[in-house]
């Protein structure tokens, strides 16, 4: 429902002349805190979206050893993706949850993924130092977000990581046109959402074990997800014509 007396939005509508997107984030559940509502709308419109997780979130639950945690969180992420119409979910190996290292190894893996998926749009999570200008962001989010922004150029240049073509058969892909960053404190664009919101709620609630362990131990996962996304969408609506929306900072390439 529109919010009364909302200010005229200074945000742009998201580009819509694309067919394929790849969402790259550090951990299971990163996409479910807001971006999934937009993803549900896009898959309903027939667009193809894949997920790439840099880790399996194995360091996310203190009382659960990393191997068991990784198995559980991977399963929850696949279930979460299915709720919003995403069938292709991949996980990288070689990058540890909590200590993802910036550098050429990560850039090479992301460039290879972009060449495999051949997206026009990349999606990622807030790469900036803070959330909303006040809460310090985690190293994994900062490192992965920045590497995704670099991946568009890396994937398109045959002389950066030439082994991807020579050995792996992954030809350059210069077709990324935008990277959209969810959760940025500096949003530039908005995606109005409505029909996809219930599925986004189910997507976040699919991380039931993680939510019970860390976030809302005394709350039903679905109730927590519904409350969180309602607050998030209403906050965004206050910045965008009073209409529920997912906000992105968009970088053209």
WOQUIHU-V830132 format. One record per pair of residues at least 12 apart in sequence whose ideal C-beta (glycine too) atoms are under 7 Angstrom apart, sorted by the first residue. I is the first residue (numbers start at 1). J is the second residue. Records with the same first field share a line. If there is no record, write none. Layout:
I = J / J
This chain:
2 = 242 / 243
3 = 234 / 237 / 238 / 242
4 = 242
6 = 237 / 238 / 241 / 242
8 = 241
9 = 190 / 239 / 240 / 241
11 = 187 / 188 / 189 / 190 / 239 / 240 / 247
12 = 188 / 189
13 = 189 / 190
14 = 180 / 189 / 191 / 248
15 = 178
18 = 120 / 121 / 177
19 = 47 / 48 / 120
20 = 48 / 117 / 118 / 119 / 120
21 = 47 / 49 / 119 / 121 / 123
22 = 50 / 52 / 113 / 114 / 117 / 119 / 122
23 = 49 / 51 / 52 / 123
24 = 52 / 110 / 113 / 122 / 124 / 144 / 148
25 = 53 / 124 / 125 / 144
26 = 54 / 55 / 100 / 140 / 141 / 144
27 = 53 / 55 / 57 / 60 / 97 / 140
28 = 53 / 56 / 57 / 73 / 74 / 76 / 77 / 207
29 = 207 / 210
30 = 125
31 = 51
32 = 80 / 203 / 204 / 207
33 = 204
34 = 182 / 183 / 232 / 246
35 = 123 / 182 / 246
36 = 84 / 200 / 203 / 204
37 = 193 / 196 / 197 / 200 / 229 / 246
38 = 191 / 193 / 246
39 = 84 / 86
40 = 84 / 85 / 196 / 199 / 200
41 = 191 / 193 / 195 / 196
43 = 84 / 85 / 86
44 = 85 / 195 / 196
49 = 86
50 = 86 / 88 / 117
51 = 81 / 86 / 88 / 89 / 90
52 = 90 / 92 / 113
53 = 77 / 91 / 92
54 = 92 / 95 / 100 / 144
55 = 95 / 96 / 97 / 100
56 = 70 / 73 / 74 / 91 / 97
57 = 69 / 73 / 97
58 = 70 / 97
59 = 97 / 98
60 = 73 / 97 / 210 / 214
61 = 210 / 213 / 214
63 = 213
72 = 209
73 = 210
74 = 91
76 = 206 / 207 / 208 / 209 / 210
77 = 89
79 = 206
80 = 203 / 206 / 207
83 = 199 / 202 / 203 / 206
84 = 196 / 199 / 200 / 203
92 = 109
98 = 140
100 = 140 / 143 / 144
102 = 143 / 146 / 147
106 = 147
107 = 147 / 150 / 151 / 154
108 = 161
110 = 147 / 148 / 151
111 = 151 / 154 / 155 / 161 / 164
112 = 164 / 168 / 170
114 = 151 / 155 / 173 / 176
115 = 155 / 164 / 170 / 171 / 172 / 173
116 = 170
118 = 173 / 175
119 = 176
120 = 175 / 176 / 177
121 = 177 / 178 / 180
122 = 148 / 151 / 152 / 176 / 179
123 = 180 / 182
124 = 144 / 145 / 148 / 179 / 181
125 = 141 / 145 / 182 / 183
126 = 141 / 145 / 181 / 182 / 183 / 184
127 = 141 / 142 / 145 / 146 / 149 / 181
128 = 184 / 185
129 = 142
130 = 185
131 = 183 / 185
132 = 185
133 = 185
145 = 181
148 = 179
149 = 179 / 251
152 = 176 / 179 / 253
155 = 172 / 173 / 176
156 = 172 / 173 / 174
157 = 172
158 = 172
176 = 253
177 = 252 / 253
178 = 250 / 251 / 252 / 253
179 = 251 / 253
180 = 248 / 250
181 = 248 / 249
182 = 246 / 248
184 = 249
186 = 249
187 = 247 / 248 / 249
188 = 249 / 250
189 = 248 / 250
190 = 236 / 240 / 245 / 247
191 = 245 / 246
192 = 243 / 244 / 245
193 = 233 / 244 / 245 / 246
194 = 244
197 = 229 / 233
200 = 229
201 = 222 / 225 / 226 / 229
204 = 225 / 228 / 229
205 = 221 / 222 / 225
208 = 221
211 = 224
233 = 245
